[in-house]
Amino acid sequence: MHLASCLLTILALGLSLCGASPAPSRHVVHESRSSIPTGWSPVRRADQDIVLPLRIGLVQPNIHKVEEYLMEVSHPQSPGYGKHWTPAEVGHAFRPSKEAVDVVRSWLLMSALGADRIRMTNDGTWIRVNVTVKEAEKLLGTEYYVYEKETEGDVIACADKYHLPEHVSGHVELVTPTLQFDFKHKRRAAEKRDRPPPSKLWRGIPTSNVSPASSAVAQVNGPVENITEQLSACGEQITPACLQLLYNFTDFTPQVPGNNSIAIVELTPNAYLASDLDMFFANFSPSQVGERPIFVSIDGGVVQTTTESLDDNVESDLDLQYAMALVGPTQNVTLLQAGDLVEGDYGVATFGDCLDAAGDLGSGTDYTTFSPSFPATCPYVTGVGATQINTTSTRTMESAAYEPGKLSSGGGFSNIFALPSYQQTVVQDYLTNYPPPYSSSVYNSSGNSRAYPDLSANGVRYTVAADGEWLSVYGTSASTPVIASFFTAINDARIAAGKSSIGFINPTIYSSSFQAAFNDITDGSNPGCGTQGFYAEPGWDPVTGIGTPNVAMLRDLWLELQ
């Protein structure tokens, strides 16, 4: 269901109760797992009164046709390229049956959950009901535990399986939170233990008190032909002007800002500080002082400003400062502030392409098997890796991002998702010409699995204002909003030319006609699991993908498409 929701998102820019209650049926195992994810360990049973945002994903028709439909509107050689579906068209093709809705709703009502607690998402694919752990355990025939991982904190998840009534199971794709390790456990004061806070390795580690040097590139000056001279300071401090120079993005002025937007998702309590935005803009984009993103609350998300904390503020400050500075003062930037998740029905109406950071732990953490990152491994998400300015070699300007203790750009091969058609040629070329020196017990060497990242941008030494001080920040979560900003600009150009937005970009960026618009990265690797990881090689590789973008060339190529 997660995958299906992702696909439907990319494709798209009072219920009656059964008259007779079904006879009680036996319960069957609906989903199970064979082991706990690496690095996690159970701490104790979850408190019975903790409230869980239970979400029941219903079985949808035509799922077997989703990839076919997606390629029809996303492949540059398709006659239907750019003819994106409307939310109504998506709903018509994939909305679950009335029978599925009625059966699941009836089961919940018979389980003593009041009708006022049961809600449907607008697209009709999910049923939502908030329940206590005690209610969830009875409903699903399972037990919930608090699990702990040093680098992630605590989550609540059920044991190795959960059950559904047999007559209900056939109408349900999955239930969350159950086996997924993504529902954060918010400790009460009495639960807090004397131990260091979890390391936020997923976003890199900031270095504090790094004021912009006098040599930092604040604005693009003079001809872009002098790029080498102007970039001399960017190896130490990345600024928006550095990124404009690196990626040929120096002449962007939004033409149709009201018809185009970039959306950035932040999960509460992560939140930006207005004073940090102004501190950053005063140095690097003075005309934007006082500018704020368009705020949209999802599932109870709030922009909290009562507690200044680097853990809560760095990520949001980074995302918004760079995205807003790159797309300029007149372009819409939407902040989706979510409580627990971004509902699928909101995404169906809003998103054209979903980008996600490839992770900052290289090929894996300190274990014997490489650990692919999700959701960057989803074939219908664009995974973004990280590079850095190459200060040790004159052969190439950029190399794969690796800063010991701070960042190793994520990349590798999925253990879950199959190799998508748009990647087949480049992945097979990589495995044939540059076979990694590891056995199949270390990584998925089958040649039949989704590989990531898809592309990259600089992710090292970003100058960020956070909590009133200057930080130097590392991570693929730095490169991702930059890539999103570039494609927002390309959307602007297409819409101004009377064309559709670019939609799902992966089939296009992998096409042969677009390869010249990427800077091929051939230096570096992504160490992990006690190895050197994978190596950057000519062409696509599982460290930097197809390379970093030449935005002006990409814009011109996309304008040539229908």
Sequence and secondary structure as in RCSB ss.txt:
>XXXX:A:sequence
MHLASCLLTILALGLSLCGASPAPSRHVVHESRSSIPTGWSPVRRADQDIVLPLRIGLVQPNIHKVEEYLMEVSH
PQSPGYGKHWTPAEVGHAFRPSKEAVDVVRSWLLMSALGADRIRMTNDGTWIRVNVTVKEAEKLLGTEYYVYEKE
TEGDVIACADKYHLPEHVSGHVELVTPTLQFDFKHKRRAAEKRDRPPPSKLWRGIPTSNVSPASSAVAQVNGPVE
NITEQLSACGEQITPACLQLLYNFTDFTPQVPGNNSIAIVELTPNAYLASDLDMFFANFSPSQVGERPIFVSIDG
GVVQTTTESLDDNVESDLDLQYAMALVGPTQNVTLLQAGDLVEGDYGVATFGDCLDAAGDLGSGTDYTTFSPSFP
ATCPYVTGVGATQINTTSTRTMESAAYEPGKLSSGGGFSNIFALPSYQQTVVQDYLTNYPPPYSSSVYNSSGNSR
AYPDLSANGVRYTVAADGEWLSVYGTSASTPVIASFFTAINDARIAAGKSSIGFINPTIYSSSFQAAFNDITDGS
NPGCGTQGFYAEPGWDPVTGIGTPNVAMLRDLWLELQ
>XXXX:A:secstr
 HHHHHHHHHHB      SS      EEEEEE SS  TT EEEEE  TT EEEEEEEE  TTGGGHHHHHHHHHS
TTSTTTT  B HHHHHHHH   HHHHHHHHHHHHHTT  GGG EE TTSSEEEEEEEHHHHHHHHT  EEEEEET
TTEEEEEESSEEEEEHHHHTTEEEEESSS S  B    GGG  SS     GGG   EES    TTS  S  S GG
GHHHHGGGTTT B HHHHHHHTT      SSGGG EEEEEEETT    HHHHHHHHHHH GGGTT   EEEEETT
     SS  HHHHHHHHHHHHHHHHHH TTSEEEEEEESS   HHHHHHH S  EEE  SBTT SSSSS    TT
TTSTTSEEEEEEEE SS SS SEEE EETTTEE   EEEEEEE  GGGHHHHHHHHHHS  S  TTTS  SS EE
EE  EEEE S EEEEETTEEEEE SHHHHHHHHHHHHHHHHHHHHHTT     S HHHHTSGGGGGGEE   S B
  BTTB   B  SS BTTTBT EE HHHHHHHHHH  
